[in-house]
Amino acid sequence: MEIADFRRIALSLEGAEESSHMGSPDFRVGGRIFATLASQSEGYGNLMITPEQQAAFVADMPGVFIPVKGGWGRMGATHIHLAHVSEDVLRGALHTAWELRRKANEKTKSKKKSSRK
């Protein structure tokens, strides 16, 4: 897979939009980031997932999924080595990150509504 494939798949998810954060392309749903291309020069796309999801992905495919170094990685930010990932796996991983962000957005929206009552 290549950067263009990552972008195409990310943008195919319902409500996904491309934006930019600190000069790097990112992909958002409901205004919140679920994936980035901050490491594209190294051949990676990045997912914003939970530490538990990251651990499962890395255990299943350690040559494809790599924790981002430092604090971001400890919070679940995960590299996807694009040269080693199939389209189906990439699509599933991006969907996981998108779904996590979408659900978090719904939860936040619900809390805001209940605090207004």
Biopython code that builds the backbone (N, CA, C, O; Angstrom):
import numpy as np
from Bio.PDB.StructureBuilder import StructureBuilder

atoms = [
    (1, "MET", "N", (0.841, -1.166, 0.000)),
    (1, "MET", "CA", (0.000, 0.000, 0.000)),
    (1, "MET", "C", (0.895, 1.241, 0.000)),
    (1, "MET", "O", (2.062, 1.194, 0.389)),
    (2, "GLU", "N", (0.321, 2.325, -0.439)),
    (2, "GLU", "CA", (1.044, 3.585, -0.515)),
    (2, "GLU", "C", (0.256, 4.684, 0.194)),
    (2, "GLU", "O", (-0.876, 4.474, 0.630)),
    (3, "ILE", "N", (0.874, 5.851, 0.299)),
    (3, "ILE", "CA", (0.235, 6.998, 0.955)),
    (3, "ILE", "C", (-1.129, 7.290, 0.318)),
    (3, "ILE", "O", (-2.103, 7.557, 1.021)),
    (4, "ALA", "N", (-1.189, 7.236, -1.001)),
    (4, "ALA", "CA", (-2.450, 7.517, -1.699)),
    (4, "ALA", "C", (-3.536, 6.519, -1.300)),
    (4, "ALA", "O", (-4.709, 6.882, -1.212)),
    (5, "ASP", "N", (-3.155, 5.275, -1.059)),
    (5, "ASP", "CA", (-4.127, 4.259, -0.641)),
    (5, "ASP", "C", (-4.639, 4.562, 0.770)),
    (5, "ASP", "O", (-5.836, 4.460, 1.039)),
    (6, "PHE", "N", (-3.725, 4.934, 1.661)),
    (6, "PHE", "CA", (-4.102, 5.307, 3.021)),
    (6, "PHE", "C", (-5.117, 6.446, 2.972)),
    (6, "PHE", "O", (-6.160, 6.389, 3.622)),
    (7, "ARG", "N", (-4.803, 7.471, 2.201)),
    (7, "ARG", "CA", (-5.676, 8.652, 2.076)),
    (7, "ARG", "C", (-7.041, 8.243, 1.501)),
    (7, "ARG", "O", (-8.079, 8.646, 2.025)),
    (8, "ARG", "N", (-7.039, 7.456, 0.441)),
    (8, "ARG", "CA", (-8.277, 7.031, -0.221)),
    (8, "ARG", "C", (-9.174, 6.253, 0.741)),
    (8, "ARG", "O", (-10.377, 6.499, 0.815)),
    (9, "ILE", "N", (-8.588, 5.327, 1.464)),
    (9, "ILE", "CA", (-9.373, 4.504, 2.381)),
    (9, "ILE", "C", (-9.885, 5.343, 3.554)),
    (9, "ILE", "O", (-11.052, 5.241, 3.932)),
    (10, "ALA", "N", (-9.010, 6.170, 4.124)),
    (10, "ALA", "CA", (-9.427, 7.016, 5.247)),
    (10, "ALA", "C", (-10.598, 7.908, 4.842)),
    (10, "ALA", "O", (-11.564, 8.055, 5.591)),
    (11, "LEU", "N", (-10.507, 8.496, 3.665)),
    (11, "LEU", "CA", (-11.561, 9.416, 3.218)),
    (11, "LEU", "C", (-12.832, 8.703, 2.772)),
    (11, "LEU", "O", (-13.868, 9.343, 2.594)),
    (12, "SER", "N", (-12.765, 7.388, 2.590)),
    (12, "SER", "CA", (-13.964, 6.634, 2.209)),
    (12, "SER", "C", (-14.870, 6.367, 3.412)),
    (12, "SER", "O", (-16.023, 5.971, 3.237)),
    (13, "LEU", "N", (-14.371, 6.576, 4.618)),
    (13, "LEU", "CA", (-15.162, 6.341, 5.825)),
    (13, "LEU", "C", (-16.158, 7.486, 6.020)),
    (13, "LEU", "O", (-15.830, 8.651, 5.799)),
    (14, "GLU", "N", (-17.350, 7.145, 6.426)),
    (14, "GLU", "CA", (-18.438, 8.122, 6.529)),
    (14, "GLU", "C", (-18.055, 9.321, 7.403)),
    (14, "GLU", "O", (-17.640, 9.160, 8.550)),
    (15, "GLY", "N", (-18.199, 10.501, 6.852)),
    (15, "GLY", "CA", (-17.935, 11.726, 7.585)),
    (15, "GLY", "C", (-16.466, 12.101, 7.709)),
    (15, "GLY", "O", (-16.140, 13.114, 8.327)),
    (16, "ALA", "N", (-15.574, 11.302, 7.134)),
    (16, "ALA", "CA", (-14.135, 11.581, 7.248)),
    (16, "ALA", "C", (-13.750, 12.775, 6.387)),
    (16, "ALA", "O", (-14.231, 12.944, 5.266)),
    (17, "GLU", "N", (-12.865, 13.598, 6.946)),
    (17, "GLU", "CA", (-12.356, 14.773, 6.237)),
    (17, "GLU", "C", (-10.855, 14.845, 6.434)),
    (17, "GLU", "O", (-10.335, 14.457, 7.479)),
    (18, "GLU", "N", (-10.163, 15.346, 5.418)),
    (18, "GLU", "CA", (-8.727, 15.562, 5.551)),
    (18, "GLU", "C", (-8.487, 16.985, 6.028)),
    (18, "GLU", "O", (-9.123, 17.931, 5.563)),
    (19, "SER", "N", (-7.559, 17.114, 6.961)),
    (19, "SER", "CA", (-7.173, 18.410, 7.489)),
    (19, "SER", "C", (-5.664, 18.385, 7.675)),
    (19, "SER", "O", (-4.967, 17.595, 7.039)),
    (20, "SER", "N", (-5.165, 19.246, 8.544)),
    (20, "SER", "CA", (-3.729, 19.305, 8.797)),
    (20, "SER", "C", (-3.491, 19.655, 10.253)),
    (20, "SER", "O", (-4.187, 20.488, 10.834)),
    (21, "HIS", "N", (-2.500, 19.005, 10.825)),
    (21, "HIS", "CA", (-2.104, 19.289, 12.211)),
    (21, "HIS", "C", (-0.589, 19.358, 12.262)),
    (21, "HIS", "O", (0.101, 18.389, 11.944)),
    (22, "MET", "N", (-0.086, 20.500, 12.662)),
    (22, "MET", "CA", (1.359, 20.726, 12.747)),
    (22, "MET", "C", (2.062, 20.421, 11.422)),
    (22, "MET", "O", (3.158, 19.862, 11.402)),
    (23, "GLY", "N", (1.413, 20.796, 10.323)),
    (23, "GLY", "CA", (2.000, 20.644, 9.002)),
    (23, "GLY", "C", (1.877, 19.276, 8.371)),
    (23, "GLY", "O", (2.404, 19.061, 7.280)),
    (24, "SER", "N", (1.201, 18.346, 9.016)),
    (24, "SER", "CA", (1.029, 16.994, 8.472)),
    (24, "SER", "C", (-0.442, 16.714, 8.202)),
    (24, "SER", "O", (-1.314, 17.162, 8.945)),
    (25, "PRO", "N", (-0.711, 15.971, 7.135)),
    (25, "PRO", "CA", (-2.102, 15.613, 6.853)),
    (25, "PRO", "C", (-2.685, 14.748, 7.969)),
    (25, "PRO", "O", (-2.019, 13.860, 8.502)),
    (26, "ASP", "N", (-3.931, 15.026, 8.305)),
    (26, "ASP", "CA", (-4.636, 14.165, 9.243)),
    (26, "ASP", "C", (-6.043, 13.913, 8.729)),
    (26, "ASP", "O", (-6.523, 14.574, 7.809)),
    (27, "PHE", "N", (-6.684, 12.941, 9.348)),
    (27, "PHE", "CA", (-8.030, 12.538, 8.946)),
    (27, "PHE", "C", (-8.899, 12.569, 10.187)),
    (27, "PHE", "O", (-8.558, 12.010, 11.229)),
    (28, "ARG", "N", (-10.036, 13.242, 10.043)),
    (28, "ARG", "CA", (-10.914, 13.512, 11.185)),
    (28, "ARG", "C", (-12.339, 13.059, 10.902)),
    (28, "ARG", "O", (-12.787, 12.989, 9.758)),
    (29, "VAL", "N", (-13.018, 12.760, 11.979)),
    (29, "VAL", "CA", (-14.457, 12.554, 11.939)),
    (29, "VAL", "C", (-15.019, 13.380, 13.085)),
    (29, "VAL", "O", (-14.545, 13.288, 14.217)),
    (30, "GLY", "N", (-16.030, 14.187, 12.788)),
    (30, "GLY", "CA", (-16.586, 15.076, 13.792)),
    (30, "GLY", "C", (-15.573, 16.077, 14.312)),
    (30, "GLY", "O", (-15.668, 16.532, 15.452)),
    (31, "GLY", "N", (-14.604, 16.418, 13.478)),
    (31, "GLY", "CA", (-13.597, 17.399, 13.859)),
    (31, "GLY", "C", (-12.448, 16.851, 14.691)),
    (31, "GLY", "O", (-11.561, 17.613, 15.076)),
    (32, "ARG", "N", (-12.434, 15.562, 14.978)),
    (32, "ARG", "CA", (-11.403, 14.955, 15.827)),
    (32, "ARG", "C", (-10.577, 13.957, 15.027)),
    (32, "ARG", "O", (-11.116, 13.234, 14.189)),
    (33, "ILE", "N", (-9.286, 13.916, 15.277)),
    (33, "ILE", "CA", (-8.339, 13.092, 14.514)),
    (33, "ILE", "C", (-8.478, 11.608, 14.844)),
    (33, "ILE", "O", (-8.552, 11.222, 16.011)),
    (34, "PHE", "N", (-8.511, 10.777, 13.789)),
    (34, "PHE", "CA", (-8.459, 9.332, 13.975)),
    (34, "PHE", "C", (-7.246, 8.706, 13.297)),
    (34, "PHE", "O", (-6.884, 7.571, 13.610)),
    (35, "ALA", "N", (-6.613, 9.427, 12.374)),
    (35, "ALA", "CA", (-5.429, 8.916, 11.681)),
    (35, "ALA", "C", (-4.634, 10.097, 11.127)),
    (35, "ALA", "O", (-5.180, 11.177, 10.901)),
    (36, "THR", "N", (-3.328, 9.874, 10.911)),
    (36, "THR", "CA", (-2.490, 10.923, 10.339)),
    (36, "THR", "C", (-1.489, 10.338, 9.358)),
    (36, "THR", "O", (-1.281, 9.127, 9.284)),
    (37, "LEU", "N", (-0.882, 11.239, 8.614)),
    (37, "LEU", "CA", (0.254, 10.888, 7.763)),
    (37, "LEU", "C", (1.499, 11.639, 8.240)),
    (37, "LEU", "O", (2.339, 12.038, 7.433)),
    (38, "ALA", "N", (1.608, 11.826, 9.548)),
    (38, "ALA", "CA", (2.735, 12.559, 10.126)),
    (38, "ALA", "C", (4.067, 11.852, 9.880)),
    (38, "ALA", "O", (5.115, 12.499, 9.896)),
    (39, "SER", "N", (4.047, 10.551, 9.655)),
    (39, "SER", "CA", (5.276, 9.780, 9.445)),
    (39, "SER", "C", (5.374, 9.229, 8.031)),
    (39, "SER", "O", (6.035, 8.217, 7.799)),
    (40, "GLN", "N", (4.717, 9.893, 7.087)),
    (40, "GLN", "CA", (4.694, 9.378, 5.720)),
    (40, "GLN", "C", (6.086, 9.295, 5.096)),
    (40, "GLN", "O", (6.332, 8.410, 4.276)),
    (41, "SER", "N", (7.001, 10.192, 5.461)),
    (41, "SER", "CA", (8.354, 10.159, 4.894)),
    (41, "SER", "C", (9.106, 8.898, 5.316)),
    (41, "SER", "O", (10.079, 8.512, 4.668)),
    (42, "GLU", "N", (8.663, 8.255, 6.395)),
    (42, "GLU", "CA", (9.263, 7.007, 6.863)),
    (42, "GLU", "C", (8.492, 5.785, 6.356)),
    (42, "GLU", "O", (8.841, 4.650, 6.678)),
    (43, "GLY", "N", (7.442, 6.024, 5.561)),
    (43, "GLY", "CA", (6.646, 4.922, 5.019)),
    (43, "GLY", "C", (5.526, 4.461, 5.908)),
    (43, "GLY", "O", (5.011, 3.356, 5.739)),
    (44, "TYR", "N", (5.131, 5.305, 6.872)),
    (44, "TYR", "CA", (4.075, 4.936, 7.809)),
    (44, "TYR", "C", (2.857, 5.839, 7.688)),
    (44, "TYR", "O", (2.960, 7.020, 7.358)),
    (45, "GLY", "N", (1.714, 5.253, 7.961)),
    (45, "GLY", "CA", (0.522, 5.989, 8.329)),
    (45, "GLY", "C", (0.391, 5.801, 9.828)),
    (45, "GLY", "O", (1.037, 4.916, 10.390)),
    (46, "ASN", "N", (-0.418, 6.600, 10.485)),
    (46, "ASN", "CA", (-0.591, 6.501, 11.937)),
    (46, "ASN", "C", (-2.059, 6.391, 12.297)),
    (46, "ASN", "O", (-2.915, 7.034, 11.691)),
    (47, "LEU", "N", (-2.332, 5.572, 13.284)),
    (47, "LEU", "CA", (-3.683, 5.395, 13.818)),
    (47, "LEU", "C", (-3.743, 5.918, 15.237)),
    (47, "LEU", "O", (-2.771, 5.820, 15.985)),
    (48, "MET", "N", (-4.877, 6.470, 15.603)),
    (48, "MET", "CA", (-5.123, 6.868, 16.980)),
    (48, "MET", "C", (-6.113, 5.854, 17.558)),
    (48, "MET", "O", (-7.324, 5.967, 17.368)),
    (49, "ILE", "N", (-5.568, 4.861, 18.268)),
    (49, "ILE", "CA", (-6.384, 3.789, 18.843)),
    (49, "ILE", "C", (-6.062, 3.681, 20.336)),
    (49, "ILE", "O", (-5.226, 4.427, 20.846)),
    (50, "THR", "N", (-6.711, 2.769, 21.023)),
    (50, "THR", "CA", (-6.438, 2.578, 22.447)),
    (50, "THR", "C", (-5.165, 1.747, 22.626)),
    (50, "THR", "O", (-4.758, 1.031, 21.710)),
    (51, "PRO", "N", (-4.541, 1.839, 23.793)),
    (51, "PRO", "CA", (-3.378, 0.988, 24.060)),
    (51, "PRO", "C", (-3.704, -0.505, 23.942)),
    (51, "PRO", "O", (-2.865, -1.294, 23.509)),
    (52, "GLU", "N", (-4.918, -0.884, 24.327)),
    (52, "GLU", "CA", (-5.318, -2.290, 24.228)),
    (52, "GLU", "C", (-5.448, -2.727, 22.769)),
    (52, "GLU", "O", (-5.011, -3.819, 22.405)),
    (53, "GLN", "N", (-6.043, -1.885, 21.943)),
    (53, "GLN", "CA", (-6.148, -2.200, 20.516)),
    (53, "GLN", "C", (-4.752, -2.268, 19.895)),
    (53, "GLN", "O", (-4.459, -3.154, 19.093)),
    (54, "GLN", "N", (-3.904, -1.327, 20.277)),
    (54, "GLN", "CA", (-2.536, -1.315, 19.775)),
    (54, "GLN", "C", (-1.829, -2.626, 20.113)),
    (54, "GLN", "O", (-1.197, -3.233, 19.248)),
    (55, "ALA", "N", (-1.934, -3.056, 21.352)),
    (55, "ALA", "CA", (-1.281, -4.296, 21.785)),
    (55, "ALA", "C", (-1.757, -5.487, 20.958)),
    (55, "ALA", "O", (-0.954, -6.334, 20.566)),
    (56, "ALA", "N", (-3.058, -5.554, 20.694)),
    (56, "ALA", "CA", (-3.603, -6.654, 19.892)),
    (56, "ALA", "C", (-3.090, -6.591, 18.454)),
    (56, "ALA", "O", (-2.701, -7.616, 17.894)),
    (57, "PHE", "N", (-3.084, -5.404, 17.854)),
    (57, "PHE", "CA", (-2.601, -5.255, 16.481)),
    (57, "PHE", "C", (-1.130, -5.643, 16.377)),
    (57, "PHE", "O", (-0.736, -6.367, 15.461)),
    (58, "VAL", "N", (-0.316, -5.158, 17.321)),
    (58, "VAL", "CA", (1.126, -5.448, 17.305)),
    (58, "VAL", "C", (1.360, -6.944, 17.506)),
    (58, "VAL", "O", (2.218, -7.529, 16.844)),
    (59, "ALA", "N", (0.606, -7.568, 18.413)),
    (59, "ALA", "CA", (0.761, -9.009, 18.654)),
    (59, "ALA", "C", (0.412, -9.814, 17.413)),
    (59, "ALA", "O", (1.082, -10.802, 17.109)),
    (60, "ASP", "N", (-0.638, -9.403, 16.685)),
    (60, "ASP", "CA", (-1.072, -10.118, 15.489)),
    (60, "ASP", "C", (-0.144, -9.912, 14.294)),
    (60, "ASP", "O", (0.113, -10.846, 13.534)),
    (61, "MET", "N", (0.356, -8.689, 14.129)),
    (61, "MET", "CA", (1.156, -8.360, 12.943)),
    (61, "MET", "C", (2.287, -7.387, 13.322)),
    (61, "MET", "O", (2.227, -6.203, 12.988)),
    (62, "PRO", "N", (3.315, -7.890, 14.020)),
    (62, "PRO", "CA", (4.374, -6.995, 14.510)),
    (62, "PRO", "C", (5.193, -6.320, 13.405)),
    (62, "PRO", "O", (5.824, -5.295, 13.664)),
    (63, "GLY", "N", (5.204, -6.848, 12.210)),
    (63, "GLY", "CA", (5.921, -6.211, 11.102)),
    (63, "GLY", "C", (5.124, -5.107, 10.435)),
    (63, "GLY", "O", (5.662, -4.341, 9.636)),
    (64, "VAL", "N", (3.846, -5.024, 10.759)),
    (64, "VAL", "CA", (2.950, -4.038, 10.154)),
    (64, "VAL", "C", (2.614, -2.933, 11.145)),
    (64, "VAL", "O", (2.620, -1.758, 10.778)),
    (65, "PHE", "N", (2.324, -3.281, 12.378)),
    (65, "PHE", "CA", (1.916, -2.319, 13.399)),
    (65, "PHE", "C", (3.052, -2.116, 14.403)),
    (65, "PHE", "O", (3.594, -3.076, 14.949)),
    (66, "ILE", "N", (3.400, -0.853, 14.633)),
    (66, "ILE", "CA", (4.509, -0.502, 15.503)),
    (66, "ILE", "C", (4.069, 0.680, 16.372)),
    (66, "ILE", "O", (3.604, 1.689, 15.841)),
    (67, "PRO", "N", (4.207, 0.573, 17.692)),
    (67, "PRO", "CA", (3.842, 1.724, 18.531)),
    (67, "PRO", "C", (4.702, 2.943, 18.172)),
    (67, "PRO", "O", (5.904, 2.820, 17.940)),
    (68, "VAL", "N", (4.069, 4.114, 18.130)),
    (68, "VAL", "CA", (4.809, 5.361, 17.966)),
    (68, "VAL", "C", (5.674, 5.524, 19.214)),
    (68, "VAL", "O", (5.236, 5.184, 20.313)),
    (69, "LYS", "N", (6.881, 6.034, 19.063)),
    (69, "LYS", "CA", (7.779, 6.207, 20.213)),
    (69, "LYS", "C", (7.234, 7.270, 21.173)),
    (69, "LYS", "O", (6.562, 8.219, 20.768)),
    (70, "GLY", "N", (7.546, 7.078, 22.448)),
    (70, "GLY", "CA", (7.236, 8.083, 23.453)),
    (70, "GLY", "C", (5.807, 8.012, 23.969)),
    (70, "GLY", "O", (5.128, 6.990, 23.880)),
    (71, "GLY", "N", (5.385, 9.145, 24.512)),
    (71, "GLY", "CA", (4.077, 9.245, 25.159)),
    (71, "GLY", "C", (2.903, 8.984, 24.237)),
    (71, "GLY", "O", (1.919, 8.364, 24.641)),
    (72, "TRP", "N", (2.999, 9.457, 22.995)),
    (72, "TRP", "CA", (1.902, 9.212, 22.052)),
    (72, "TRP", "C", (1.695, 7.718, 21.849)),
    (72, "TRP", "O", (0.560, 7.245, 21.804)),
    (73, "GLY", "N", (2.787, 6.978, 21.728)),
    (73, "GLY", "CA", (2.687, 5.531, 21.555)),
    (73, "GLY", "C", (2.100, 4.847, 22.773)),
    (73, "GLY", "O", (1.318, 3.905, 22.643)),
    (74, "ARG", "N", (2.472, 5.314, 23.958)),
    (74, "ARG", "CA", (1.905, 4.725, 25.186)),
    (74, "ARG", "C", (0.409, 4.995, 25.288)),
    (74, "ARG", "O", (-0.309, 4.263, 25.970)),
    (75, "MET", "N", (-0.067, 6.043, 24.616)),
    (75, "MET", "CA", (-1.503, 6.349, 24.628)),
    (75, "MET", "C", (-2.240, 5.659, 23.472)),
    (75, "MET", "O", (-3.452, 5.830, 23.335)),
    (76, "GLY", "N", (-1.532, 4.883, 22.640)),
    (76, "GLY", "CA", (-2.176, 4.109, 21.584)),
    (76, "GLY", "C", (-1.829, 4.520, 20.167)),
    (76, "GLY", "O", (-2.211, 3.824, 19.226)),
    (77, "ALA", "N", (-1.115, 5.631, 19.976)),
    (77, "ALA", "CA", (-0.748, 6.038, 18.613)),
    (77, "ALA", "C", (0.137, 4.952, 18.004)),
    (77, "ALA", "O", (1.127, 4.528, 18.600)),
    (78, "THR", "N", (-0.240, 4.518, 16.816)),
    (78, "THR", "CA", (0.375, 3.339, 16.209)),
    (78, "THR", "C", (0.729, 3.590, 14.752)),
    (78, "THR", "O", (-0.099, 4.062, 13.973)),
    (79, "HIS", "N", (1.994, 3.263, 14.387)),
    (79, "HIS", "CA", (2.409, 3.315, 12.987)),
    (79, "HIS", "C", (1.857, 2.098, 12.250)),
    (79, "HIS", "O", (1.723, 1.017, 12.822)),
    (80, "ILE", "N", (1.540, 2.295, 10.970)),
    (80, "ILE", "CA", (1.234, 1.179, 10.063)),
    (80, "ILE", "C", (2.285, 1.229, 8.971)),
    (80, "ILE", "O", (2.380, 2.221, 8.249)),
    (81, "HIS", "N", (3.073, 0.174, 8.841)),
    (81, "HIS", "CA", (4.102, 0.119, 7.811)),
    (81, "HIS", "C", (3.414, -0.198, 6.471)),
    (81, "HIS", "O", (3.060, -1.343, 6.191)),
    (82, "LEU", "N", (3.239, 0.834, 5.670)),
    (82, "LEU", "CA", (2.407, 0.721, 4.466)),
    (82, "LEU", "C", (2.944, -0.277, 3.437)),
    (82, "LEU", "O", (2.158, -0.901, 2.724)),
    (83, "ALA", "N", (4.247, -0.435, 3.349)),
    (83, "ALA", "CA", (4.819, -1.377, 2.383)),
    (83, "ALA", "C", (4.501, -2.828, 2.731)),
    (83, "ALA", "O", (4.616, -3.710, 1.880)),
    (84, "HIS", "N", (4.099, -3.079, 3.985)),
    (84, "HIS", "CA", (3.856, -4.453, 4.430)),
    (84, "HIS", "C", (2.411, -4.776, 4.763)),
    (84, "HIS", "O", (2.128, -5.846, 5.301)),
    (85, "VAL", "N", (1.493, -3.872, 4.453)),
    (85, "VAL", "CA", (0.097, -4.097, 4.838)),
    (85, "VAL", "C", (-0.765, -4.323, 3.591)),
    (85, "VAL", "O", (-0.567, -3.687, 2.555)),
    (86, "SER", "N", (-1.726, -5.243, 3.718)),
    (86, "SER", "CA", (-2.684, -5.468, 2.635)),
    (86, "SER", "C", (-3.787, -4.419, 2.713)),
    (86, "SER", "O", (-3.957, -3.759, 3.738)),
    (87, "GLU", "N", (-4.525, -4.272, 1.635)),
    (87, "GLU", "CA", (-5.627, -3.309, 1.632)),
    (87, "GLU", "C", (-6.684, -3.674, 2.665)),
    (87, "GLU", "O", (-7.217, -2.795, 3.341)),
    (88, "ASP", "N", (-6.991, -4.954, 2.793)),
    (88, "ASP", "CA", (-8.014, -5.371, 3.756)),
    (88, "ASP", "C", (-7.607, -5.048, 5.190)),
    (88, "ASP", "O", (-8.426, -4.578, 5.980)),
    (89, "VAL", "N", (-6.352, -5.298, 5.524)),
    (89, "VAL", "CA", (-5.877, -5.005, 6.877)),
    (89, "VAL", "C", (-5.859, -3.501, 7.120)),
    (89, "VAL", "O", (-6.277, -3.032, 8.179)),
    (90, "LEU", "N", (-5.374, -2.746, 6.133)),
    (90, "LEU", "CA", (-5.348, -1.289, 6.266)),
    (90, "LEU", "C", (-6.759, -0.743, 6.433)),
    (90, "LEU", "O", (-7.002, 0.107, 7.290)),
    (91, "ARG", "N", (-7.677, -1.224, 5.627)),
    (91, "ARG", "CA", (-9.071, -0.774, 5.729)),
    (91, "ARG", "C", (-9.637, -1.089, 7.125)),
    (91, "ARG", "O", (-10.288, -0.243, 7.737)),
    (92, "GLY", "N", (-9.390, -2.281, 7.609)),
    (92, "GLY", "CA", (-9.885, -2.670, 8.930)),
    (92, "GLY", "C", (-9.279, -1.838, 10.047)),
    (92, "GLY", "O", (-9.978, -1.451, 10.984)),
    (93, "ALA", "N", (-7.980, -1.559, 9.956)),
    (93, "ALA", "CA", (-7.301, -0.762, 10.978)),
    (93, "ALA", "C", (-7.818, 0.676, 10.979)),
    (93, "ALA", "O", (-8.084, 1.241, 12.040)),
    (94, "LEU", "N", (-7.959, 1.264, 9.800)),
    (94, "LEU", "CA", (-8.495, 2.624, 9.722)),
    (94, "LEU", "C", (-9.935, 2.667, 10.230)),
    (94, "LEU", "O", (-10.332, 3.620, 10.901)),
    (95, "HIS", "N", (-10.707, 1.645, 9.912)),
    (95, "HIS", "CA", (-12.086, 1.583, 10.399)),
    (95, "HIS", "C", (-12.110, 1.512, 11.923)),
    (95, "HIS", "O", (-12.951, 2.149, 12.558)),
    (96, "THR", "N", (-11.205, 0.751, 12.509)),
    (96, "THR", "CA", (-11.120, 0.655, 13.970)),
    (96, "THR", "C", (-10.878, 2.026, 14.592)),
    (96, "THR", "O", (-11.557, 2.410, 15.544)),
    (97, "ALA", "N", (-9.903, 2.764, 14.048)),
    (97, "ALA", "CA", (-9.585, 4.102, 14.573)),
    (97, "ALA", "C", (-10.750, 5.069, 14.356)),
    (97, "ALA", "O", (-11.085, 5.856, 15.241)),
    (98, "TRP", "N", (-11.361, 5.003, 13.176)),
    (98, "TRP", "CA", (-12.511, 5.860, 12.852)),
    (98, "TRP", "C", (-13.676, 5.575, 13.805)),
    (98, "TRP", "O", (-14.287, 6.502, 14.338)),
    (99, "GLU", "N", (-13.976, 4.313, 14.014)),
    (99, "GLU", "CA", (-15.094, 3.919, 14.879)),
    (99, "GLU", "C", (-14.846, 4.348, 16.321)),
    (99, "GLU", "O", (-15.768, 4.809, 16.994)),
    (100, "LEU", "N", (-13.626, 4.202, 16.796)),
    (100, "LEU", "CA", (-13.281, 4.634, 18.150)),
    (100, "LEU", "C", (-13.538, 6.134, 18.309)),
    (100, "LEU", "O", (-14.138, 6.561, 19.295)),
    (101, "ARG", "N", (-13.089, 6.924, 17.347)),
    (101, "ARG", "CA", (-13.270, 8.378, 17.412)),
    (101, "ARG", "C", (-14.743, 8.744, 17.281)),
    (101, "ARG", "O", (-15.226, 9.625, 17.992)),
    (102, "ARG", "N", (-15.460, 8.079, 16.383)),
    (102, "ARG", "CA", (-16.882, 8.365, 16.185)),
    (102, "ARG", "C", (-17.672, 8.111, 17.469)),
    (102, "ARG", "O", (-18.524, 8.913, 17.852)),
    (103, "LYS", "N", (-17.383, 6.996, 18.125)),
    (103, "LYS", "CA", (-18.077, 6.672, 19.379)),
    (103, "LYS", "C", (-17.722, 7.664, 20.477)),
    (103, "LYS", "O", (-18.586, 8.055, 21.262)),
    (104, "ALA", "N", (-16.457, 8.076, 20.540)),
    (104, "ALA", "CA", (-16.045, 9.067, 21.535)),
    (104, "ALA", "C", (-16.759, 10.393, 21.285)),
    (104, "ALA", "O", (-17.159, 11.076, 22.228)),
    (105, "ASN", "N", (-16.915, 10.755, 20.014)),
    (105, "ASN", "CA", (-17.626, 11.991, 19.669)),
    (105, "ASN", "C", (-19.082, 11.914, 20.127)),
    (105, "ASN", "O", (-19.609, 12.881, 20.678)),
    (106, "GLU", "N", (-19.732, 10.773, 19.902)),
    (106, "GLU", "CA", (-21.124, 10.604, 20.318)),
    (106, "GLU", "C", (-21.261, 10.699, 21.835)),
    (106, "GLU", "O", (-22.201, 11.301, 22.353)),
    (107, "LYS", "N", (-20.316, 10.100, 22.527)),
    (107, "LYS", "CA", (-20.339, 10.119, 23.990)),
    (107, "LYS", "C", (-20.192, 11.557, 24.508)),
    (107, "LYS", "O", (-20.904, 11.968, 25.424)),
    (108, "THR", "N", (-19.270, 12.308, 23.917)),
    (108, "THR", "CA", (-19.059, 13.702, 24.302)),
    (108, "THR", "C", (-20.306, 14.532, 24.025)),
    (108, "THR", "O", (-20.713, 15.353, 24.847)),
    (109, "LYS", "N", (-20.908, 14.310, 22.862)),
    (109, "LYS", "CA", (-22.115, 15.042, 22.483)),
    (109, "LYS", "C", (-23.253, 14.729, 23.457)),
    (109, "LYS", "O", (-24.004, 15.622, 23.848)),
    (110, "SER", "N", (-23.374, 13.472, 23.840)),
    (110, "SER", "CA", (-24.417, 13.058, 24.768)),
    (110, "SER", "C", (-24.224, 13.703, 26.142)),
    (110, "SER", "O", (-25.192, 14.140, 26.765)),
    (111, "LYS", "N", (-22.973, 13.762, 26.614)),
    (111, "LYS", "CA", (-22.686, 14.381, 27.912)),
    (111, "LYS", "C", (-23.004, 15.874, 27.881)),
    (111, "LYS", "O", (-23.527, 16.412, 28.857)),
    (112, "LYS", "N", (-22.700, 16.543, 26.786)),
    (112, "LYS", "CA", (-22.993, 17.967, 26.669)),
    (112, "LYS", "C", (-24.497, 18.222, 26.717)),
    (112, "LYS", "O", (-24.954, 19.169, 27.357)),
    (113, "LYS", "N", (-25.266, 17.363, 26.032)),
    (113, "LYS", "CA", (-26.718, 17.522, 26.040)),
    (113, "LYS", "C", (-27.282, 17.322, 27.443)),
    (113, "LYS", "O", (-28.145, 18.086, 27.875)),
    (114, "SER", "N", (-26.810, 16.311, 28.155)),
    (114, "SER", "CA", (-27.352, 16.040, 29.493)),
    (114, "SER", "C", (-26.950, 17.104, 30.511)),
    (114, "SER", "O", (-27.672, 17.326, 31.482)),
    (115, "SER", "N", (-25.816, 17.760, 30.307)),
    (115, "SER", "CA", (-25.398, 18.824, 31.241)),
    (115, "SER", "C", (-26.167, 20.120, 31.011)),
    (115, "SER", "O", (-26.151, 20.999, 31.873)),
    (116, "ARG", "N", (-26.833, 20.260, 29.883)),
    (116, "ARG", "CA", (-27.622, 21.459, 29.574)),
    (116, "ARG", "C", (-29.009, 21.407, 30.207)),
    (116, "ARG", "O", (-29.677, 22.435, 30.320)),
    (117, "LYS", "N", (-29.440, 20.236, 30.614)),
    (117, "LYS", "CA", (-30.793, 20.074, 31.153)),
    (117, "LYS", "C", (-30.905, 20.643, 32.536)),
    (117, "LYS", "O", (-31.977, 20.591, 33.140)),
]
sb = StructureBuilder()
sb.init_structure("model")
sb.init_model(0)
sb.init_chain("A")
sb.init_seg("    ")
for serial, (resi, resn, name, xyz) in enumerate(atoms, 1):
    if name == "N":
        sb.init_residue(resn, " ", resi, " ")
    sb.init_atom(name, np.array(xyz, "f"), 0.0, 1.0, " ", f" {name:<3s}", serial, name[0])
structure = sb.get_structure()
